[in-house]
Amino acid sequence: MSKASTIFEMIGFIKKRKKWLLAPVIIFLILMGVLIVLTEGSALAPFIYTLF
């Protein structure tokens, strides 16, 4: 199972079951994951750690 199919499956679940309050949680998790991947090993890492 690929990562893209997992995302599409989650979107389909939200649409079908009308669980729209899950959308902000999923969006937040995706954004945090992207932030961690993009700042890994960069000079910005110490500044990002101070945010949390």
C-alpha positions as a printed NumPy array, in Angstrom:
array([[  0.   ,   0.   ,   0.   ],
       [  1.516,   3.299,  -1.017],
       [  1.431,   6.494,   0.992],
       [ -0.691,   8.234,  -1.625],
       [ -3.37 ,   5.545,  -1.487],
       [ -3.48 ,   5.893,   2.299],
       [ -4.1  ,   9.623,   1.979],
       [ -6.815,   9.104,  -0.626],
       [ -8.407,   6.446,   1.56 ],
       [ -8.495,   8.875,   4.515],
       [-10.04 ,  11.609,   2.344],
       [-12.651,   9.148,   1.1  ],
       [-13.464,   8.159,   4.692],
       [-13.927,  11.81 ,   5.699],
       [-16.222,  12.482,   2.72 ],
       [-18.286,   9.32 ,   3.124],
       [-18.723,   9.41 ,   6.898],
       [-18.994,  13.227,   7.162],
       [-16.245,  13.379,   9.802],
       [-15.122,  16.872,   8.842],
       [-13.699,  17.628,  12.279],
       [-10.869,  15.204,  11.485],
       [ -9.676,  17.373,   8.586],
       [ -7.889,  20.046,  10.685],
       [ -6.089,  17.356,  12.686],
       [ -4.879,  15.628,   9.535],
       [ -3.827,  18.91 ,   7.921],
       [ -1.903,  19.889,  11.058],
       [ -0.109,  16.531,  11.161],
       [  0.837,  16.805,   7.489],
       [  2.141,  20.349,   7.939],
       [  4.2  ,  19.353,  10.978],
       [  5.656,  16.403,   9.071],
       [  6.623,  18.639,   6.158],
       [  8.171,  21.154,   8.55 ],
       [ 10.269,  18.451,  10.222],
       [ 11.451,  17.013,   6.899],
       [ 12.35 ,  20.388,   5.391],
       [ 14.24 ,  21.688,   8.418],
       [ 16.128,  18.514,   9.213],
       [ 19.796,  19.339,   9.441],
       [ 19.413,  22.983,   8.506],
       [ 20.563,  26.103,  10.298],
       [ 16.928,  26.856,  11.194],
       [ 16.57 ,  23.798,  13.439],
       [ 17.55 ,  25.54 ,  16.727],
       [ 15.011,  28.298,  16.087],
       [ 12.201,  25.868,  15.323],
       [ 12.901,  23.931,  18.527],
       [ 12.325,  27.091,  20.538],
       [  8.774,  27.308,  19.159],
       [  7.844,  24.057,  20.873]])
